[in-house]
Amino acid sequence: MHQSQTPPLTADPAGREKFRVASFADLDTRTLHDLLKLRIDVFVVEQEAAYPELDGRDVEPGTRHLWFSRGGRPIAYLRLLADPGGVERIGRVVVAPEARGGGYAGRLMTEALAVVGARPCVLDAQAQLADFYARHGFTVSGPEYVEDGIAHVPMRREPT
């Protein structure tokens, strides 16, 4: 596997991380490239899952892209999809390898759930991360299944 030459990132006590939310139409080409590269580097290359990462949902009008960046680079990302029936769907949750352990996934989930507000929300969690999502109010809502060689569980969070 190719090893990154990117220096490790840590939480910035001065608060220089920037949180962003954008629709597809509001993303500039460089940002779109960097977000997709982060997703592909982790989900396709690191996790060795050959699947259609670009599935067409990124461009849907109801999709919002949420991320933290530091030094102009995305370090944590997720997308929020508008599913039928007023349900929000969180997906593609990813933290750059050099930023892991810095609390970014939790901060990103907190921000995403603030955007979701009082609407129901679903996600398909990698099974080993179900406890992480449970800490954000999600409960397992169906049987475990394998997708692209990785065990997943569907999870749901009801409005509070």
CYANA upper distance limits for C-alpha pairs under 8 A (distance plus 0.5 A):
  1 MET  CA     46 GLU  CA      8.09
  6 THR  CA     98 GLU  CA      7.84
  7 PRO  CA     98 GLU  CA      7.43
  8 PRO  CA     98 GLU  CA      4.96
  8 PRO  CA     99 ALA  CA      6.94
  9 LEU  CA     98 GLU  CA      5.94
  9 LEU  CA     99 ALA  CA      5.37
 10 THR  CA     99 ALA  CA      6.52
 10 THR  CA    102 GLY  CA      6.33
 11 ALA  CA     99 ALA  CA      8.50
 11 ALA  CA    102 GLY  CA      6.02
 11 ALA  CA    103 GLY  CA      8.24
 12 ASP  CA     16 ARG  CA      6.61
 12 ASP  CA     17 GLU  CA      7.27
 16 ARG  CA     70 ARG  CA      7.13
 17 GLU  CA     68 PHE  CA      6.73
 17 GLU  CA     69 SER  CA      6.05
 17 GLU  CA     70 ARG  CA      5.28
 17 GLU  CA     71 GLY  CA      8.24
 18 LYS  CA     68 PHE  CA      5.89
 18 LYS  CA     69 SER  CA      5.76
 18 LYS  CA     70 ARG  CA      6.96
 19 PHE  CA     66 LEU  CA      7.88
 19 PHE  CA     67 TRP  CA      6.25
 19 PHE  CA     68 PHE  CA      4.99
 19 PHE  CA     69 SER  CA      7.10
 20 ARG  CA     65 HIS  CA      8.36
 20 ARG  CA     66 LEU  CA      6.08
 20 ARG  CA     67 TRP  CA      5.86
 20 ARG  CA     68 PHE  CA      6.80
 20 ARG  CA     69 SER  CA      8.39
 21 VAL  CA     64 ARG  CA      6.93
 21 VAL  CA     65 HIS  CA      6.02
 21 VAL  CA     66 LEU  CA      4.99
 21 VAL  CA     67 TRP  CA      7.23
 22 ALA  CA     26 ASP  CA      6.14
 22 ALA  CA     27 LEU  CA      6.87
 22 ALA  CA     64 ARG  CA      5.99
 22 ALA  CA     65 HIS  CA      5.75
 22 ALA  CA     66 LEU  CA      7.20
 23 SER  CA     27 LEU  CA      7.17
 23 SER  CA     59 VAL  CA      8.39
 23 SER  CA     61 PRO  CA      7.74
 23 SER  CA     62 GLY  CA      8.14
 23 SER  CA     63 THR  CA      6.58
 23 SER  CA     64 ARG  CA      5.24
 23 SER  CA     65 HIS  CA      6.58
 24 PHE  CA     58 ASP  CA      7.04
 24 PHE  CA     59 VAL  CA      5.87
 24 PHE  CA     60 GLU  CA      8.11
 24 PHE  CA     61 PRO  CA      8.13
 24 PHE  CA     63 THR  CA      7.74
 24 PHE  CA     64 ARG  CA      7.62
 24 PHE  CA     65 HIS  CA      7.84
 25 ALA  CA     59 VAL  CA      8.19
 27 LEU  CA     31 THR  CA      6.70
 27 LEU  CA     32 LEU  CA      6.45
 28 ASP  CA     32 LEU  CA      6.71
 29 THR  CA     33 HIS  CA      6.58
 30 ARG  CA     34 ASP  CA      6.71
 31 THR  CA     35 LEU  CA      6.60
 32 LEU  CA     36 LEU  CA      6.63
 33 HIS  CA     37 LYS  CA      6.48
 34 ASP  CA     38 LEU  CA      6.69
 34 ASP  CA     73 ARG  CA      7.61
 34 ASP  CA     74 PRO  CA      7.27
 35 LEU  CA     39 ARG  CA      6.91
 35 LEU  CA     74 PRO  CA      6.90
 35 LEU  CA     77 TYR  CA      7.84
 36 LEU  CA     40 ILE  CA      6.58
 37 LYS  CA     41 ASP  CA      6.34
 38 LEU  CA     42 VAL  CA      6.82
 38 LEU  CA     74 PRO  CA      8.00
 38 LEU  CA     94 VAL  CA      8.27
 38 LEU  CA     96 ALA  CA      7.19
 39 ARG  CA     43 PHE  CA      6.29
 39 ARG  CA     44 VAL  CA      8.13
 39 ARG  CA     53 GLU  CA      8.39
 39 ARG  CA     92 ARG  CA      7.67
 39 ARG  CA     94 VAL  CA      7.21
 40 ILE  CA     44 VAL  CA      5.50
 40 ILE  CA     45 VAL  CA      6.93
 40 ILE  CA     53 GLU  CA      7.47
 41 ASP  CA     45 VAL  CA      5.54
 41 ASP  CA     46 GLU  CA      6.64
 42 VAL  CA     46 GLU  CA      5.25
 42 VAL  CA     47 GLN  CA      6.65
 42 VAL  CA     94 VAL  CA      7.89
 42 VAL  CA     96 ALA  CA      8.01
 42 VAL  CA     97 PRO  CA      8.48
 43 PHE  CA     47 GLN  CA      5.70
 43 PHE  CA     48 GLU  CA      7.46
 43 PHE  CA     49 ALA  CA      6.79
 44 VAL  CA     48 GLU  CA      5.65
 44 VAL  CA     49 ALA  CA      5.23
 44 VAL  CA     50 ALA  CA      6.09
 44 VAL  CA     51 TYR  CA      7.65
 44 VAL  CA     53 GLU  CA      8.18
 45 VAL  CA     49 ALA  CA      7.52
 49 ALA  CA    148 ASP  CA      6.17
 49 ALA  CA    149 GLY  CA      7.73
 50 ALA  CA    148 ASP  CA      7.73
 51 TYR  CA    148 ASP  CA      7.53
 54 LEU  CA     58 ASP  CA      8.07
 56 GLY  CA     60 GLU  CA      7.84
 57 ARG  CA     63 THR  CA      7.66
 57 ARG  CA     81 LEU  CA      8.07
 58 ASP  CA     63 THR  CA      6.70
 58 ASP  CA     64 ARG  CA      8.47
 58 ASP  CA     65 HIS  CA      8.49
 58 ASP  CA     79 ARG  CA      8.24
 59 VAL  CA     63 THR  CA      7.34
 62 GLY  CA     81 LEU  CA      6.74
 62 GLY  CA     82 ALA  CA      5.75
 63 THR  CA     79 ARG  CA      7.41
 63 THR  CA     80 LEU  CA      6.11
 63 THR  CA     81 LEU  CA      5.09
 63 THR  CA     82 ALA  CA      6.67
 64 ARG  CA     79 ARG  CA      6.26
 64 ARG  CA     80 LEU  CA      5.61
 64 ARG  CA     81 LEU  CA      7.12
 65 HIS  CA     77 TYR  CA      7.94
 65 HIS  CA     78 LEU  CA      6.74
 65 HIS  CA     79 ARG  CA      5.07
 65 HIS  CA     80 LEU  CA      6.84
 66 LEU  CA     77 TYR  CA      6.23
 66 LEU  CA     78 LEU  CA      5.97
 66 LEU  CA     79 ARG  CA      6.45
 66 LEU  CA     80 LEU  CA      8.04
 66 LEU  CA    108 LEU  CA      8.16
 66 LEU  CA    112 ALA  CA      7.71
 67 TRP  CA     74 PRO  CA      7.01
 67 TRP  CA     75 ILE  CA      7.86
 67 TRP  CA     76 ALA  CA      5.90
 67 TRP  CA     77 TYR  CA      4.71
 67 TRP  CA     78 LEU  CA      6.94
 67 TRP  CA    108 LEU  CA      7.55
 68 PHE  CA     74 PRO  CA      6.26
 68 PHE  CA     75 ILE  CA      6.25
 68 PHE  CA     76 ALA  CA      5.75
 68 PHE  CA     77 TYR  CA      7.08
 68 PHE  CA    104 TYR  CA      8.28
 68 PHE  CA    108 LEU  CA      7.91
 69 SER  CA     73 ARG  CA      5.55
 69 SER  CA     74 PRO  CA      4.57
 69 SER  CA     75 ILE  CA      5.83
 69 SER  CA     76 ALA  CA      7.61
 70 ARG  CA     74 PRO  CA      6.96
 70 ARG  CA     75 ILE  CA      7.19
 74 PRO  CA     96 ALA  CA      8.27
 75 ILE  CA     95 VAL  CA      6.22
 75 ILE  CA     96 ALA  CA      5.57
 75 ILE  CA     99 ALA  CA      6.73
 75 ILE  CA    104 TYR  CA      8.40
 76 ALA  CA     93 VAL  CA      8.08
 76 ALA  CA     94 VAL  CA      6.12
 76 ALA  CA     95 VAL  CA      4.75
 76 ALA  CA     96 ALA  CA      6.69
 76 ALA  CA     99 ALA  CA      8.43
 76 ALA  CA    104 TYR  CA      6.75
 76 ALA  CA    105 ALA  CA      7.17
 76 ALA  CA    108 LEU  CA      7.61
 77 TYR  CA     92 ARG  CA      7.81
 77 TYR  CA     93 VAL  CA      6.23
 77 TYR  CA     94 VAL  CA      5.86
 77 TYR  CA     95 VAL  CA      7.02
 77 TYR  CA    108 LEU  CA      7.78
 78 LEU  CA     90 ILE  CA      7.38
 78 LEU  CA     91 GLY  CA      6.38
 78 LEU  CA     92 ARG  CA      5.62
 78 LEU  CA     93 VAL  CA      4.84
 78 LEU  CA     94 VAL  CA      6.95
 78 LEU  CA    108 LEU  CA      8.16
 79 ARG  CA     90 ILE  CA      6.42
 79 ARG  CA     91 GLY  CA      5.90
 79 ARG  CA     92 ARG  CA      6.58
 79 ARG  CA     93 VAL  CA      7.71
 80 LEU  CA     88 GLU  CA      7.07
 80 LEU  CA     89 ARG  CA      6.08
 80 LEU  CA     90 ILE  CA      5.27
 80 LEU  CA     91 GLY  CA      6.96
 80 LEU  CA    112 ALA  CA      8.08
 81 LEU  CA     88 GLU  CA      6.17
 81 LEU  CA     89 ARG  CA      5.39
 81 LEU  CA     90 ILE  CA      6.92
 81 LEU  CA     91 GLY  CA      8.20
 82 ALA  CA     86 GLY  CA      7.42
 82 ALA  CA     87 VAL  CA      6.79
 82 ALA  CA     88 GLU  CA      5.47
 82 ALA  CA     89 ARG  CA      6.87
 83 ASP  CA     87 VAL  CA      5.67
 83 ASP  CA     88 GLU  CA      6.19
 83 ASP  CA     89 ARG  CA      6.88
 86 GLY  CA    119 ARG  CA      7.28
 86 GLY  CA    120 PRO  CA      7.88
 87 VAL  CA    119 ARG  CA      6.81
 87 VAL  CA    120 PRO  CA      5.68
 87 VAL  CA    121 CYS  CA      6.01
 87 VAL  CA    122 VAL  CA      7.71
 88 GLU  CA    116 VAL  CA      7.19
 88 GLU  CA    119 ARG  CA      7.41
 88 GLU  CA    120 PRO  CA      6.80
 88 GLU  CA    121 CYS  CA      5.08
 88 GLU  CA    122 VAL  CA      6.83
 89 ARG  CA    121 CYS  CA      6.08
 89 ARG  CA    122 VAL  CA      5.36
 89 ARG  CA    123 LEU  CA      6.06
 90 ILE  CA    121 CYS  CA      7.76
 90 ILE  CA    122 VAL  CA      6.87
 90 ILE  CA    123 LEU  CA      5.65
 91 GLY  CA    123 LEU  CA      6.74
 91 GLY  CA    124 ASP  CA      7.78
 93 VAL  CA    105 ALA  CA      8.14
 94 VAL  CA    105 ALA  CA      7.91
 95 VAL  CA     99 ALA  CA      6.95
 95 VAL  CA    100 ARG  CA      6.61
 95 VAL  CA    104 TYR  CA      7.56
 95 VAL  CA    105 ALA  CA      7.04
 96 ALA  CA    100 ARG  CA      6.94
 99 ALA  CA    104 TYR  CA      8.05
100 ARG  CA    104 TYR  CA      7.84
103 GLY  CA    107 ARG  CA      6.84
104 TYR  CA    108 LEU  CA      6.41
105 ALA  CA    109 MET  CA      6.66
106 GLY  CA    110 THR  CA      6.71
107 ARG  CA    111 GLU  CA      6.77
108 LEU  CA    112 ALA  CA      6.59
109 MET  CA    113 LEU  CA      6.55
109 MET  CA    136 HIS  CA      7.92
110 THR  CA    114 ALA  CA      6.81
110 THR  CA    136 HIS  CA      8.14
111 GLU  CA    115 VAL  CA      6.99
112 ALA  CA    116 VAL  CA      6.74
113 LEU  CA    117 GLY  CA      6.58
116 VAL  CA    120 PRO  CA      8.32
116 VAL  CA    121 CYS  CA      7.81
117 GLY  CA    159 PRO  CA      8.15
118 ALA  CA    159 PRO  CA      5.27
118 ALA  CA    160 THR  CA      6.89
119 ARG  CA    158 GLU  CA      7.80
119 ARG  CA    159 PRO  CA      5.94
120 PRO  CA    156 ARG  CA      7.90
120 PRO  CA    157 ARG  CA      6.33
120 PRO  CA    158 GLU  CA      5.23
120 PRO  CA    159 PRO  CA      5.70
121 CYS  CA    156 ARG  CA      6.26
121 CYS  CA    157 ARG  CA      5.66
121 CYS  CA    158 GLU  CA      7.08
121 CYS  CA    159 PRO  CA      8.38
122 VAL  CA    138 PHE  CA      8.41
122 VAL  CA    154 PRO  CA      7.88
122 VAL  CA    155 MET  CA      6.13
122 VAL  CA    156 ARG  CA      4.83
122 VAL  CA    157 ARG  CA      6.73
123 LEU  CA    154 PRO  CA      6.51
123 LEU  CA    155 MET  CA      5.89
123 LEU  CA    156 ARG  CA      7.03
124 ASP  CA    152 HIS  CA      6.73
124 ASP  CA    153 VAL  CA      6.12
124 ASP  CA    154 PRO  CA      4.93
124 ASP  CA    155 MET  CA      6.52
125 ALA  CA    129 LEU  CA      6.77
125 ALA  CA    130 ALA  CA      6.54
125 ALA  CA    133 TYR  CA      8.19
125 ALA  CA    152 HIS  CA      5.79
125 ALA  CA    153 VAL  CA      5.85
125 ALA  CA    154 PRO  CA      6.74
125 ALA  CA    155 MET  CA      7.39
126 GLN  CA    130 ALA  CA      7.33
126 GLN  CA    150 ILE  CA      7.38
126 GLN  CA    151 ALA  CA      6.35
126 GLN  CA    152 HIS  CA      4.74
126 GLN  CA    153 VAL  CA      6.93
127 ALA  CA    144 GLU  CA      7.90
127 ALA  CA    151 ALA  CA      5.92
127 ALA  CA    152 HIS  CA      5.07
127 ALA  CA    153 VAL  CA      6.05
128 GLN  CA    151 ALA  CA      8.47
129 LEU  CA    133 TYR  CA      7.12
130 ALA  CA    134 ALA  CA      6.58
130 ALA  CA    140 VAL  CA      8.17
130 ALA  CA    153 VAL  CA      7.91
131 ASP  CA    135 ARG  CA      6.89
132 PHE  CA    136 HIS  CA      7.65
133 TYR  CA    137 GLY  CA      7.29
133 TYR  CA    138 PHE  CA      6.08
133 TYR  CA    139 THR  CA      8.36
134 ALA  CA    138 PHE  CA      5.06
134 ALA  CA    139 THR  CA      6.34
137 GLY  CA    157 ARG  CA      6.26
138 PHE  CA    155 MET  CA      6.28
138 PHE  CA    156 ARG  CA      5.60
138 PHE  CA    157 ARG  CA      4.95
138 PHE  CA    158 GLU  CA      8.34
139 THR  CA    155 MET  CA      5.71
139 THR  CA    156 ARG  CA      5.99
139 THR  CA    157 ARG  CA      6.96
140 VAL  CA    153 VAL  CA      7.03
140 VAL  CA    154 PRO  CA      6.33
140 VAL  CA    155 MET  CA      4.80
140 VAL  CA    156 ARG  CA      7.02
141 SER  CA    153 VAL  CA      8.20
141 SER  CA    154 PRO  CA      6.02
141 SER  CA    155 MET  CA      5.47
141 SER  CA    156 ARG  CA      6.55
142 GLY  CA    153 VAL  CA      7.18
142 GLY  CA    154 PRO  CA      6.09
142 GLY  CA    155 MET  CA      7.80
143 PRO  CA    153 VAL  CA      6.81
143 PRO  CA    154 PRO  CA      7.76
144 GLU  CA    151 ALA  CA      7.13
144 GLU  CA    152 HIS  CA      6.08
144 GLU  CA    153 VAL  CA      5.06
144 GLU  CA    154 PRO  CA      7.80
145 TYR  CA    151 ALA  CA      6.14
145 TYR  CA    152 HIS  CA      5.88
145 TYR  CA    153 VAL  CA      6.86
146 VAL  CA    150 ILE  CA      5.80
146 VAL  CA    151 ALA  CA      4.85
146 VAL  CA    152 HIS  CA      6.38
147 GLU  CA    151 ALA  CA      6.89
147 GLU  CA    152 HIS  CA      7.35
